[in-house]
Amino acid sequence: MSEEVPKKGKAAVVVNEGPDFRVEVQEVDVPEPKDDEVLLRLNATGLCMSDIHFMMNDWAVPPMSTFGTRCAGHEGAGVVVKVGKNVTDWKVGDRGGIKPLWDVCRNCEECWNGRENYCQKGVYTGLVAEGTYMQYITSPSKYTSRIPDGVPDEVAGPIMCSASTMHRALIDSQLKPGNWVVFPGGGGGVGIQGVQLAKAMGMRPIVVDSGAAKKDLCMKMGAEEFIDFKEHKDVVARVKEIAGGVGAHGVLVTAYQSYKDAIGFIGDRIGGTVMTIALPPAGTIVLGTDPNFFSFKNLRIIGTLVGTMQDTAACLEYARRGLLKGISEVRGMSAFPESVQQLRRGEIAGRVVIDFNKE
């Protein structure tokens, strides 16, 4: 089964990979799906800070070019236009999404236990496999996420990564309704999804970020308080004051520059949890404190990675119910290069989504 598929499609290709990278909109060959894959025509892709790190190559991973990858991106939403000969559970016209993990082995301890986001044989989208900056993209049929009716592509795209990642972090944190949760960097594309999800789960979000646009967005999306770190001399003290004069129950760090204050946000709270989500450039940050603090405060610091298939499905259902709202500014293809640079410079509130059908 197939619909008429062109030989060429649109893509934002990384040029000069490294610290001085840029992206260029080009036409590239449309790939052919293998026997167990589907071919998706993406309508939208979110822009995520992880894309920047891949293109800059400042993480402790091989460069994209090692794998022949030219397109970053891992937040794609679109429609199936062709299926491989072994695929029986997808048909042309079905809506599907691409996540940060393009595929997993499905035959290891992590995969067996619903922790496939830690599969050591996982294939990362936009690094090892071509990413969602490419309009036509193949995906393993078994690891493509179904997008329900009622969730627009510009909402579904960012759910594939940012919302799913935050959902997994909130679940792993074991935080409860009524708990104070601090989101350093909560005005960004990942953090703002966490703010919404925490609110939907009955928690009390506090955002630490800066700027009127981010404050307005965060308050609209459910934050109880917004602390502008440029206006408060002692942000840690302000968090403690808001959180009952004690401190936060949980801190979900989505801006790596905030790790220096993350433990401080716990204040005098017993049993507080810090979730490490933001991934800094390799070798630049060490997180920790006096072991006595861990013992006497029953402090937990937990690493967390991207979401699972289950997290993505849960977030799509939140969106279908209206509890996870669209926070994206939708732009056309011509805005792709500058939008990526704006993201790199930290100038974007929420998420930018590129519409492949819009010039």
C-alpha positions as CSV (number, residue, x, y, z in Angstrom):
1,M,0.0,0.0,0.0
2,S,1.2,3.5,-0.8
3,E,0.2,6.9,-1.9
4,E,2.1,8.8,-4.5
5,V,5.4,9.7,-2.8
6,P,7.8,12.2,-4.4
7,K,11.5,11.4,-5.0
8,K,12.6,14.5,-3.1
9,G,11.5,16.1,0.1
10,K,12.3,19.1,2.3
11,A,14.9,19.0,5.0
12,A,17.0,21.3,7.3
13,V,20.5,19.9,6.9
14,V,23.3,20.6,9.3
15,V,26.3,22.3,7.7
16,N,29.7,22.8,9.3
17,E,28.9,20.4,12.2
18,G,30.5,21.7,15.4
19,P,30.6,24.9,17.4
20,D,29.9,27.1,14.3
21,F,27.2,24.9,12.8
22,R,24.2,26.2,10.8
23,V,21.3,24.5,9.1
24,E,20.3,25.0,5.5
25,V,16.9,24.1,4.0
26,Q,17.6,21.7,1.1
27,E,15.8,19.1,-1.0
28,V,17.0,15.5,-0.2
29,D,16.1,12.1,-1.4
30,V,13.0,10.4,0.1
31,P,14.1,7.2,1.8
32,E,12.5,3.8,1.1
33,P,11.0,2.0,4.1
34,K,12.5,-1.4,4.9
35,D,10.3,-4.5,5.3
36,D,9.4,-3.7,8.9
37,E,9.2,0.0,8.6
38,V,6.8,2.7,7.7
39,L,7.5,5.9,5.8
40,L,6.0,9.0,7.4
41,R,5.4,12.4,5.8
42,L,5.9,14.8,8.7
43,N,3.7,17.8,9.0
44,A,5.5,19.2,11.9
45,T,8.7,18.9,14.0
46,G,9.6,20.5,17.3
47,L,13.0,22.1,17.9
48,C,14.7,20.8,21.0
49,M,17.9,21.9,22.7
50,S,19.2,18.3,22.4
51,D,19.3,19.0,18.6
52,I,21.7,21.9,19.3
53,H,24.0,19.7,21.3
54,F,24.0,17.0,18.6
55,M,24.8,19.6,15.9
56,M,27.5,21.3,18.1
57,N,28.8,17.9,19.1
58,D,29.5,19.1,22.7
59,W,28.2,15.9,24.4
60,A,30.2,12.8,25.0
61,V,28.8,11.0,21.9
62,P,30.2,10.6,18.4
63,P,29.4,13.3,15.9
64,M,26.3,12.9,13.7
65,S,28.5,12.6,10.7
66,T,30.0,9.4,12.2
67,F,26.6,7.7,11.3
68,G,26.1,9.6,8.1
69,T,23.3,11.6,9.7
70,R,22.5,15.0,8.2
71,C,19.3,16.0,10.0
72,A,18.8,16.5,13.7
73,G,15.4,16.5,15.3
74,H,13.3,14.0,17.3
75,E,9.8,15.5,17.7
76,G,8.0,14.6,14.5
77,A,4.3,14.2,13.8
78,G,2.8,13.3,10.5
79,V,1.1,10.6,8.5
80,V,2.0,7.2,7.1
81,V,2.4,7.3,3.3
82,K,4.0,3.9,2.7
83,V,4.4,0.7,4.6
84,G,7.0,-2.1,4.3
85,K,5.9,-5.5,3.1
86,N,5.9,-7.1,6.6
87,V,3.9,-4.3,8.2
88,T,0.3,-5.3,9.0
89,D,-0.6,-3.0,11.9
90,W,-0.3,0.3,10.0
91,K,-1.9,1.6,6.9
92,V,-1.5,4.6,4.7
93,G,-3.2,7.6,6.2
94,D,-2.6,6.6,9.9
95,R,-1.1,9.3,12.0
96,G,2.2,8.6,13.7
97,G,5.0,10.2,15.6
98,I,8.8,9.9,15.9
99,K,10.5,10.1,19.3
100,P,14.1,10.6,20.6
101,L,14.6,6.9,20.4
102,W,14.1,5.7,16.8
103,D,14.2,2.1,17.9
104,V,15.2,-0.3,20.7
105,C,16.2,-3.9,20.8
106,R,13.0,-5.1,22.7
107,N,15.0,-8.1,24.0
108,C,17.0,-6.8,27.0
109,E,16.2,-6.4,30.7
110,E,15.3,-2.7,30.3
111,C,13.0,-3.4,27.4
112,W,11.3,-6.3,29.2
113,N,10.6,-4.1,32.2
114,G,9.1,-1.0,30.5
115,R,12.4,0.9,30.7
116,E,13.3,0.8,27.1
117,N,14.4,4.4,27.3
118,Y,17.6,2.9,28.8
119,C,18.1,0.2,26.2
120,Q,21.8,0.0,25.6
121,K,21.2,-0.9,22.0
122,G,18.8,2.0,21.5
123,V,19.1,4.0,18.2
124,Y,18.9,7.7,18.8
125,T,16.9,9.8,16.3
126,G,18.8,12.8,14.9
127,L,22.1,11.2,15.9
128,V,22.4,7.6,14.7
129,A,19.2,7.7,12.5
130,E,18.1,10.6,10.4
131,G,16.0,13.0,12.4
132,T,12.7,14.9,12.1
133,Y,14.2,17.9,10.4
134,M,13.5,15.8,7.4
135,Q,10.0,15.8,5.9
136,Y,10.0,12.2,4.8
137,I,11.4,9.8,7.4
138,T,11.3,6.1,8.0
139,S,10.4,4.5,11.3
140,P,10.2,1.0,12.7
141,S,6.5,0.1,12.7
142,K,6.8,-1.4,16.2
143,Y,8.2,1.8,17.7
144,T,6.2,4.4,16.0
145,S,3.7,6.2,18.3
146,R,0.1,6.5,17.2
147,I,-1.4,10.0,17.4
148,P,-5.1,10.1,18.3
149,D,-7.7,12.3,16.7
150,G,-8.1,15.6,18.5
151,V,-4.4,16.2,19.0
152,P,-3.0,18.5,16.3
153,D,0.4,17.8,14.8
154,E,1.9,21.0,16.3
155,V,0.9,19.7,19.8
156,A,1.8,16.0,19.1
157,G,5.3,16.8,17.9
158,P,6.7,18.2,21.1
159,I,4.9,15.5,23.1
160,M,7.2,13.0,21.4
161,C,10.1,14.3,23.4
162,S,9.6,17.1,25.8
163,A,6.2,16.1,27.4
164,S,7.2,12.4,27.4
165,T,10.5,13.2,29.1
166,M,8.8,15.3,31.8
167,H,6.1,12.6,32.4
168,R,8.8,10.0,33.0
169,A,10.6,12.3,35.3
170,L,7.5,13.1,37.3
171,I,6.6,9.4,37.6
172,D,10.1,8.4,38.6
173,S,10.3,11.2,41.2
174,Q,7.4,9.6,43.2
175,L,6.1,13.1,44.0
176,K,2.5,13.4,45.1
177,P,-0.5,15.7,44.7
178,G,0.0,18.8,46.8
179,N,3.8,18.7,46.6
180,W,5.8,21.8,45.7
181,V,7.8,21.2,42.5
182,V,10.4,23.7,41.2
183,F,11.1,23.9,37.5
184,P,14.4,25.7,36.8
185,G,14.1,26.6,33.2
186,G,10.4,26.0,33.3
187,G,9.7,28.6,30.6
188,G,11.5,26.5,28.0
189,G,10.1,23.9,25.7
190,V,10.7,21.0,28.0
191,G,10.0,22.7,31.3
192,I,6.7,24.2,30.3
193,Q,5.4,20.7,29.5
194,G,6.4,19.6,33.0
195,V,4.6,22.6,34.5
196,Q,1.4,21.5,32.8
197,L,1.8,17.8,33.7
198,A,2.6,18.6,37.3
199,K,-0.5,20.8,37.5
200,A,-2.6,18.0,36.0
201,M,-1.2,15.6,38.5
202,G,-2.2,17.9,41.4
203,M,1.2,19.2,42.2
204,R,2.2,22.9,42.8
205,P,4.6,24.1,40.2
206,I,7.1,26.9,40.9
207,V,9.1,28.1,37.8
208,V,12.6,29.7,38.0
209,D,13.3,31.5,34.7
210,S,13.6,35.0,33.3
211,G,11.6,37.3,31.1
212,A,8.1,38.6,30.7
213,A,7.2,36.3,27.9
214,K,8.2,33.2,29.9
215,K,6.5,34.5,33.0
216,D,3.2,35.0,31.0
217,L,3.4,31.6,29.4
218,C,4.2,29.8,32.7
219,M,1.4,31.5,34.6
220,K,-1.1,30.6,31.9
221,M,0.0,27.0,31.9
222,G,-0.5,26.4,35.6
223,A,2.6,27.7,37.5
224,E,1.6,29.0,41.0
225,E,4.7,31.2,41.2
226,F,7.2,32.5,38.7
227,I,10.6,33.6,40.1
228,D,12.7,35.8,37.7
229,F,16.3,35.0,38.6
230,K,17.4,38.4,37.3
231,E,15.0,40.2,39.7
232,H,15.6,38.2,42.9
233,K,19.0,38.4,44.6
234,D,18.4,35.2,46.5
235,V,16.3,32.8,44.4
236,V,16.9,29.9,46.8
237,A,15.4,31.9,49.7
238,R,12.4,32.9,47.6
239,V,11.7,29.3,46.7
240,K,11.8,28.3,50.4
241,E,9.5,31.2,51.3
242,I,6.9,30.1,48.7
243,A,7.1,26.4,49.6
244,G,5.7,26.8,53.1
245,G,8.8,28.3,54.5
246,V,10.5,24.8,54.3
247,G,11.5,24.2,50.7
248,A,10.5,22.2,47.6
249,H,9.5,18.6,47.7
250,G,11.0,18.1,44.2
251,V,13.2,19.9,41.7
252,L,13.1,19.0,38.0
253,V,16.1,20.6,36.4
254,T,15.5,21.4,32.7
255,A,18.2,24.2,32.4
256,Y,21.6,22.9,33.2
257,Q,22.8,26.3,34.4
258,S,20.6,25.8,37.4
259,Y,22.3,22.7,38.8
260,K,24.3,25.0,41.1
261,D,21.1,25.9,43.0
262,A,19.2,22.6,42.6
263,I,19.9,21.1,46.0
264,G,19.4,24.5,47.6
265,F,15.8,24.6,46.4
266,I,15.1,21.6,48.7
267,G,15.8,23.9,51.7
268,D,14.9,22.2,54.9
269,R,12.5,19.7,53.4
270,I,13.0,16.1,54.5
271,G,12.9,13.5,51.7
272,G,13.3,16.0,48.8
273,T,14.1,14.8,45.3
274,V,16.2,16.4,42.6
275,M,15.6,15.0,39.1
276,T,18.5,15.6,36.6
277,I,16.9,16.1,33.2
278,A,19.0,18.8,31.5
279,L,22.2,17.4,30.0
280,P,25.1,19.9,30.1
281,P,28.1,19.8,27.8
282,A,30.4,17.0,28.7
283,G,32.7,17.6,31.7
284,T,31.3,21.0,32.7
285,I,29.2,20.4,35.8
286,V,29.4,18.2,38.9
287,L,26.3,17.9,41.1
288,G,26.6,17.0,44.8
289,T,27.0,18.2,48.3
290,D,28.1,17.1,51.8
291,P,27.1,13.4,52.4
292,N,25.7,14.5,55.8
293,F,23.1,16.5,54.0
294,F,22.0,13.4,52.1
295,S,21.7,11.5,55.3
296,F,20.0,14.0,57.5
297,K,17.6,15.3,54.9
298,N,17.0,11.9,53.2
299,L,17.8,13.6,49.9
300,R,17.5,11.8,46.6
301,I,19.2,12.8,43.4
302,I,17.9,10.7,40.4
303,G,18.9,10.7,36.8
304,T,16.2,10.5,34.2
305,L,16.3,10.2,30.4
306,V,13.6,10.4,27.7
307,G,10.2,8.9,28.0
308,T,9.0,5.5,27.1
309,M,6.3,4.5,24.6
310,Q,3.9,4.4,27.6
311,D,4.8,7.9,28.6
312,T,4.2,9.2,25.1
313,A,0.8,7.5,25.0
314,A,-0.1,8.9,28.4
315,C,0.9,12.5,27.3
316,L,-1.1,12.2,24.1
317,E,-4.1,11.3,26.2
318,Y,-3.6,14.3,28.5
319,A,-3.5,16.4,25.3
320,R,-6.6,14.8,23.9
321,R,-8.4,15.6,27.2
322,G,-7.2,19.3,27.0
323,L,-4.9,19.0,30.0
324,L,-1.7,19.4,27.9
325,K,-2.1,22.4,25.7
326,G,-0.3,23.7,22.7
327,I,2.5,25.9,23.7
328,S,4.2,26.1,20.4
329,E,4.9,29.0,18.0
330,V,4.4,27.5,14.6
331,R,6.7,28.8,11.9
332,G,7.3,27.9,8.2
333,M,10.3,26.3,6.5
334,S,12.0,29.6,5.7
335,A,12.3,30.3,9.5
336,F,14.1,27.0,10.1
337,P,17.7,28.3,10.1
338,E,17.2,31.3,12.3
339,S,14.8,29.5,14.7
340,V,17.5,27.0,15.4
341,Q,20.0,29.8,16.2
342,Q,17.4,31.5,18.4
343,L,17.0,28.2,20.3
344,R,20.8,28.0,20.7
345,R,20.9,31.5,22.1
346,G,18.1,30.8,24.6
347,E,15.7,33.3,23.1
348,I,12.6,31.1,22.7
349,A,9.8,30.9,25.3
350,G,8.1,27.5,25.1
351,R,8.5,25.5,21.9
352,V,9.0,26.4,18.2
353,V,7.4,24.0,15.8
354,I,8.3,24.0,12.1
355,D,5.4,23.3,9.7
356,F,6.7,21.5,6.6
357,N,3.7,22.6,4.7
358,K,4.2,26.3,5.4
359,E,6.8,28.4,3.6
